[in-house]
Protein backbone atom coordinates (compact mmCIF):
# COMPACT_ATOMS: atom_id res chain seq x y z
CA UNK A 1 0.00 0.00 0.00
CA UNK A 2 2.85 2.36 0.80
CA UNK A 3 4.39 1.91 -2.63
CA UNK A 4 1.03 2.75 -4.26
CA UNK A 5 0.80 5.97 -2.30
CA UNK A 6 4.27 7.01 -3.45
CA UNK A 7 3.78 5.95 -7.05
CA UNK A 8 0.46 7.73 -7.55
CA UNK A 9 1.83 11.30 -7.36
CA UNK A 10 4.65 10.33 -9.73
CA UNK A 11 2.29 8.86 -12.32
CA UNK A 12 -0.08 11.82 -12.00
CA UNK A 13 2.82 14.22 -12.45
CA UNK A 14 4.02 12.43 -15.60
CA UNK A 15 0.46 12.24 -16.91
CA UNK A 16 -0.03 15.98 -16.48
CA UNK A 17 3.22 16.66 -18.31
CA UNK A 18 2.24 14.55 -21.32
CA UNK A 19 -1.29 15.97 -21.39
CA UNK A 20 0.05 19.54 -21.32
CA UNK A 21 2.49 18.72 -24.12
CA UNK A 22 -0.27 17.20 -26.27
CA UNK A 23 -2.57 20.21 -25.80
CA UNK A 24 0.27 22.62 -26.53
CA UNK A 25 1.22 20.73 -29.68
CA UNK A 26 -2.40 20.83 -30.86
CA UNK A 27 -2.53 24.59 -30.27
CA UNK A 28 0.78 25.10 -32.10
CA UNK A 29 -0.42 23.10 -35.11
CA UNK A 30 -3.74 24.98 -35.23
CA UNK A 31 -2.06 28.37 -34.94
CA UNK A 32 0.48 27.39 -37.58
CA UNK A 33 -2.38 26.60 -39.97
CA UNK A 34 -4.38 29.76 -39.24
CA UNK A 35 -1.42 32.17 -39.52
CA UNK A 36 -0.57 31.02 -43.03
CA UNK A 37 -4.23 31.15 -44.09
CA UNK A 38 -4.66 34.82 -43.11
CA UNK A 39 -1.64 35.95 -45.14
CA UNK A 40 -2.84 38.18 -48.02
CA UNK A 41 -2.97 36.47 -51.41
CA UNK A 42 -4.76 33.57 -53.07
CA UNK A 43 -3.07 30.17 -52.60
CA UNK A 44 -4.64 28.97 -55.84
CA UNK A 45 -2.84 31.72 -57.76
CA UNK A 46 0.46 30.64 -56.21
CA UNK A 47 -0.24 27.01 -57.07
CA UNK A 48 -0.73 28.03 -60.68
CA UNK A 49 2.53 29.97 -60.71
CA UNK A 50 0.89 33.37 -60.49
CA UNK A 51 -0.08 33.31 -64.17
CA UNK A 52 -3.26 35.32 -63.67
CA UNK A 53 -3.48 36.50 -67.29
CA UNK A 54 -3.43 33.01 -68.81
CA UNK A 55 -5.71 31.27 -66.30
CA UNK A 56 -9.47 31.55 -66.54
CA UNK A 57 -11.77 32.01 -63.56
CA UNK A 58 -13.14 28.51 -64.10
CA UNK A 59 -9.63 27.02 -63.99
CA UNK A 60 -8.86 28.99 -60.83
CA UNK A 61 -12.03 27.76 -59.16
CA UNK A 62 -11.32 24.18 -60.26
CA UNK A 63 -7.88 24.48 -58.66
CA UNK A 64 -9.42 25.75 -55.43
CA UNK A 65 -11.85 22.84 -55.35
CA UNK A 66 -9.09 20.34 -56.14
CA UNK A 67 -7.06 21.49 -53.14
CA UNK A 68 -10.08 21.93 -50.85
CA UNK A 69 -9.62 25.71 -50.65
CA UNK A 70 -13.33 26.30 -51.33
CA UNK A 71 -14.33 24.52 -48.12
CA UNK A 72 -14.89 26.40 -44.81
CA UNK A 73 -11.67 27.29 -43.03
CA UNK A 74 -13.06 25.95 -39.74
CA UNK A 75 -13.62 23.18 -39.03
CA UNK A 76 -13.15 21.47 -42.43
CA UNK A 77 -9.73 22.75 -43.53
CA UNK A 78 -8.32 22.82 -39.98
CA UNK A 79 -9.39 19.23 -39.28
CA UNK A 80 -8.02 18.05 -42.62
CA UNK A 81 -4.70 19.79 -41.96
CA UNK A 82 -4.35 18.33 -38.46
CA UNK A 83 -5.24 14.85 -39.70
CA UNK A 84 -2.75 15.08 -42.58
CA UNK A 85 -0.02 16.43 -40.29
CA UNK A 86 -0.45 13.48 -37.93
CA UNK A 87 0.30 11.23 -40.92
CA UNK A 88 3.35 13.29 -41.92
CA UNK A 89 1.65 14.84 -44.96
CA UNK A 90 2.53 18.55 -45.12
CA UNK A 91 1.40 19.06 -48.70
CA UNK A 92 3.35 19.97 -51.83
CA UNK A 93 5.96 22.65 -52.37
CA UNK A 94 5.22 25.64 -54.64
CA UNK A 95 8.88 26.17 -55.54
CA UNK A 96 9.88 22.53 -55.97
CA UNK A 97 7.01 21.38 -58.18
CA UNK A 98 5.66 17.93 -57.36
CA UNK A 99 7.86 17.47 -54.26
CA UNK A 100 6.31 16.60 -50.93
CA UNK A 101 7.21 19.07 -48.18
CA UNK A 102 8.04 16.18 -45.85
CA UNK A 103 10.51 14.80 -48.42
CA UNK A 104 12.23 18.19 -48.73
CA UNK A 105 12.53 18.55 -44.96
CA UNK A 106 13.85 15.00 -44.49
CA UNK A 107 16.34 15.61 -47.29
CA UNK A 108 17.78 18.68 -45.56
CA UNK A 109 17.43 17.55 -41.95
CA UNK A 110 20.58 15.37 -41.69
CA UNK A 111 22.85 18.27 -42.68
CA UNK A 112 21.27 20.51 -40.04
CA UNK A 113 21.43 17.87 -37.31
CA UNK A 114 25.08 17.22 -38.14
CA UNK A 115 25.91 20.93 -37.95
CA UNK A 116 23.82 22.14 -35.02
CA UNK A 117 23.85 18.84 -33.13
CA UNK A 118 27.65 18.63 -33.10
CA UNK A 119 27.92 22.32 -32.21
CA UNK A 120 25.45 21.88 -29.35
CA UNK A 121 27.34 18.87 -28.02
CA UNK A 122 30.67 20.72 -27.98
CA UNK A 123 29.12 23.90 -26.53
CA UNK A 124 27.31 21.98 -23.78
CA UNK A 125 30.34 19.94 -22.82
CA UNK A 126 32.78 22.86 -22.74
CA UNK A 127 30.40 25.65 -21.68
CA UNK A 128 28.78 23.87 -18.74
CA UNK A 129 32.07 22.59 -17.35
CA UNK A 130 33.76 25.99 -17.67
CA UNK A 131 30.73 27.75 -16.17
CA UNK A 132 30.47 25.40 -13.21
CA UNK A 133 34.20 25.66 -12.54
CA UNK A 134 34.13 29.46 -12.80
CA UNK A 135 31.20 29.62 -10.37
CA UNK A 136 32.87 27.18 -7.97
CA UNK A 137 36.09 29.26 -8.07
CA UNK A 138 34.36 32.61 -8.43
CA UNK A 139 36.47 35.70 -8.01
CA UNK A 140 39.63 34.02 -9.30
CA UNK A 141 41.62 34.63 -12.44
CA UNK A 142 39.94 31.76 -14.32
CA UNK A 143 36.52 33.12 -13.40
CA UNK A 144 37.32 36.59 -14.76
CA UNK A 145 38.82 35.29 -17.99
CA UNK A 146 36.09 32.74 -18.70
CA UNK A 147 33.25 35.12 -17.82
CA UNK A 148 34.67 37.98 -19.88
CA UNK A 149 35.25 35.82 -22.94
CA UNK A 150 31.81 34.22 -22.59
CA UNK A 151 30.01 37.57 -22.39
CA UNK A 152 31.88 38.74 -25.50
CA UNK A 153 30.89 35.60 -27.43
CA UNK A 154 27.32 35.73 -26.11
CA UNK A 155 26.86 39.27 -27.44
CA UNK A 156 28.42 38.55 -30.86
CA UNK A 157 26.11 37.46 -33.71
CA UNK A 158 26.86 33.98 -35.01
CA UNK A 159 26.78 35.07 -38.64
CA UNK A 160 29.47 37.68 -37.94
CA UNK A 161 31.63 35.00 -36.32
CA UNK A 162 31.03 32.86 -39.39
CA UNK A 163 32.12 35.60 -41.79
CA UNK A 164 35.21 36.27 -39.66
CA UNK A 165 36.14 32.58 -39.74
CA UNK A 166 35.70 32.49 -43.52
CA UNK A 167 37.93 35.54 -43.99
CA UNK A 168 40.69 34.16 -41.75
CA UNK A 169 40.74 30.40 -42.28
CA UNK A 170 39.32 30.10 -45.78
CA UNK A 171 40.19 33.27 -47.71
CA UNK A 172 43.43 34.39 -46.03
CA UNK A 173 45.00 31.11 -44.91
CA UNK A 174 43.21 28.69 -47.24
CA UNK A 175 43.18 25.97 -44.60
CA UNK A 176 39.49 25.06 -44.75
CA UNK A 177 36.68 25.42 -47.31
CA UNK A 178 34.09 28.08 -46.53
CA UNK A 179 31.27 27.14 -48.86
CA UNK A 180 28.90 24.17 -49.18
CA UNK A 181 29.02 20.70 -47.62
CA UNK A 182 31.37 18.91 -50.03
CA UNK A 183 33.64 19.53 -52.98
CA UNK A 184 32.45 18.91 -56.57
CA UNK A 185 33.21 15.43 -57.80
CA UNK A 186 33.47 13.86 -54.35
CA UNK A 187 32.33 10.21 -54.34
CA UNK A 188 29.65 9.74 -51.68
CA UNK A 189 30.40 7.10 -49.06
CA UNK A 190 34.16 6.98 -49.58
CA UNK A 191 36.75 7.86 -46.95
CA UNK A 192 37.89 10.86 -48.98
CA UNK A 193 34.29 12.10 -49.12
CA UNK A 194 33.97 11.80 -45.32
CA UNK A 195 37.20 13.75 -44.78
CA UNK A 196 36.05 16.38 -47.27
CA UNK A 197 32.66 16.62 -45.51
CA UNK A 198 34.32 17.09 -42.11
CA UNK A 199 36.57 19.82 -43.52
CA UNK A 200 33.52 21.66 -44.85
CA UNK A 201 31.78 21.14 -41.51
CA UNK A 202 34.61 22.55 -39.38
CA UNK A 203 34.03 26.29 -39.87
CA UNK A 204 30.22 26.35 -39.55
CA UNK A 205 30.38 24.11 -36.47
CA UNK A 206 32.95 26.44 -34.92
CA UNK A 207 30.77 29.48 -35.64
CA UNK A 208 27.66 27.92 -34.07
CA UNK A 209 29.65 26.55 -31.12
CA UNK A 210 31.18 29.93 -30.31
CA UNK A 211 27.74 31.51 -30.50
CA UNK A 212 26.28 28.96 -28.07
CA UNK A 213 29.08 28.39 -25.59
CA UNK A 214 28.78 31.85 -24.03
CA UNK A 215 25.22 31.37 -22.79
CA UNK A 216 26.03 27.97 -21.27
CA UNK A 217 28.97 29.45 -19.37
CA UNK A 218 26.93 32.41 -18.11
CA UNK A 219 23.98 30.31 -16.93
CA UNK A 220 26.11 27.56 -15.36
CA UNK A 221 28.32 30.06 -13.56
CA UNK A 222 25.32 31.98 -12.17
CA UNK A 223 23.70 28.74 -10.98
CA UNK A 224 26.86 27.52 -9.26
CA UNK A 225 27.49 30.93 -7.70
CA UNK A 226 24.03 30.81 -6.09
CA UNK A 227 24.47 27.25 -4.85
CA UNK A 228 27.80 27.82 -3.08
CA UNK A 229 26.20 30.46 -0.83
CA UNK A 230 23.31 28.22 0.32
CA UNK A 231 23.04 27.18 3.96
CA UNK A 232 23.40 23.48 3.22
CA UNK A 233 26.80 24.17 1.66
CA UNK A 234 27.92 25.91 4.85
CA UNK A 235 26.62 22.93 6.85
CA UNK A 236 28.47 20.51 4.59
CA UNK A 237 31.69 22.44 5.11
CA UNK A 238 31.12 22.39 8.89
CA UNK A 239 30.72 18.61 8.75
CA UNK A 240 34.26 18.35 7.42
CA UNK A 241 33.51 17.47 3.80
CA UNK A 242 36.28 18.38 1.40
CA UNK A 243 35.67 20.54 -1.69
CA UNK A 244 35.34 17.56 -4.02
CA UNK A 245 32.70 15.91 -1.81
CA UNK A 246 30.79 19.17 -1.47
CA UNK A 247 30.86 19.68 -5.22
CA UNK A 248 29.66 16.21 -6.21
CA UNK A 249 27.20 15.53 -3.37
CA UNK A 250 25.52 18.91 -3.04
CA UNK A 251 26.56 21.64 -5.47
CA UNK A 252 26.60 19.94 -8.85
CA UNK A 253 23.10 18.45 -8.84
CA UNK A 254 21.40 21.62 -7.63
CA UNK A 255 23.34 23.85 -10.00
CA UNK A 256 22.28 21.72 -12.96
CA UNK A 257 18.56 22.58 -12.68
CA UNK A 258 18.64 25.86 -14.65
CA UNK A 259 21.34 24.45 -16.94
CA UNK A 260 19.12 21.49 -17.88
CA UNK A 261 16.38 23.92 -18.89
CA UNK A 262 18.72 25.80 -21.22
CA UNK A 263 20.19 22.59 -22.68
CA UNK A 264 16.86 20.96 -23.48
CA UNK A 265 15.36 24.12 -24.96
CA UNK A 266 18.40 24.66 -27.16
CA UNK A 267 18.30 21.03 -28.26
CA UNK A 268 14.77 21.73 -29.43
CA UNK A 269 16.21 24.20 -31.90
CA UNK A 270 18.56 21.63 -33.44
CA UNK A 271 16.06 20.75 -36.16
CA UNK A 272 15.50 24.41 -37.02
CA UNK A 273 19.14 24.93 -37.82
CA UNK A 274 21.21 28.08 -37.55
CA UNK A 275 19.62 30.04 -40.40
CA UNK A 276 22.16 32.88 -40.53
CA UNK A 277 25.18 30.58 -40.23
CA UNK A 278 23.83 28.21 -42.86
CA UNK A 279 23.31 31.21 -45.15
CA UNK A 280 26.90 32.39 -44.63
CA UNK A 281 28.39 28.98 -45.41
CA UNK A 282 25.73 27.94 -48.00
CA UNK A 283 25.13 24.88 -45.85
CA UNK A 284 22.36 22.68 -47.36
CA UNK A 285 20.24 22.34 -44.22
CA UNK A 286 16.85 23.39 -42.88
CA UNK A 287 18.07 26.97 -42.47
CA UNK A 288 18.97 27.20 -46.14
CA UNK A 289 15.62 25.66 -47.10
CA UNK A 290 13.85 28.26 -44.97
CA UNK A 291 15.60 31.11 -46.79
CA UNK A 292 14.75 29.58 -50.18
CA UNK A 293 11.10 29.14 -49.16
CA UNK A 294 10.88 32.73 -47.90
CA UNK A 295 12.28 34.13 -51.13
CA UNK A 296 9.85 32.04 -53.19
CA UNK A 297 6.86 32.56 -50.86
CA UNK A 298 6.66 28.79 -50.58
CA UNK A 299 4.09 28.72 -47.78
CA UNK A 300 3.65 24.91 -47.53
CA UNK A 301 7.40 24.47 -46.93
CA UNK A 302 7.46 27.28 -44.38
CA UNK A 303 4.40 25.82 -42.69
CA UNK A 304 6.04 22.41 -42.46
CA UNK A 305 9.29 23.86 -41.09
CA UNK A 306 7.51 25.98 -38.47
CA UNK A 307 5.40 23.02 -37.38
CA UNK A 308 8.54 20.91 -37.04
CA UNK A 309 10.19 23.66 -35.00
CA UNK A 310 7.13 24.05 -32.77
CA UNK A 311 6.93 20.31 -32.20
CA UNK A 312 10.63 20.12 -31.34
CA UNK A 313 10.24 22.91 -28.75
CA UNK A 314 7.22 21.18 -27.20
CA UNK A 315 9.18 17.92 -26.97
CA UNK A 316 12.13 19.80 -25.48
CA UNK A 317 9.87 21.28 -22.78
CA UNK A 318 8.46 17.80 -22.15
CA UNK A 319 11.98 16.43 -21.60
CA UNK A 320 12.77 19.41 -19.35
CA UNK A 321 9.77 18.76 -17.10
CA UNK A 322 10.62 15.06 -16.85
CA UNK A 323 14.27 15.83 -16.09
CA UNK A 324 13.23 18.29 -13.36
CA UNK A 325 11.25 15.52 -11.69
CA UNK A 326 14.38 13.36 -11.62
CA UNK A 327 16.80 16.05 -10.45
CA UNK A 328 14.43 17.60 -7.88
CA UNK A 329 11.90 15.15 -6.35
CA UNK A 330 10.00 18.09 -4.84
CA UNK A 331 8.68 18.92 -8.32
CA UNK A 332 6.69 15.67 -8.36
CA UNK A 333 4.75 16.56 -5.20
Beta strands, then each sheet from edge to edge (+ up, - down):
end
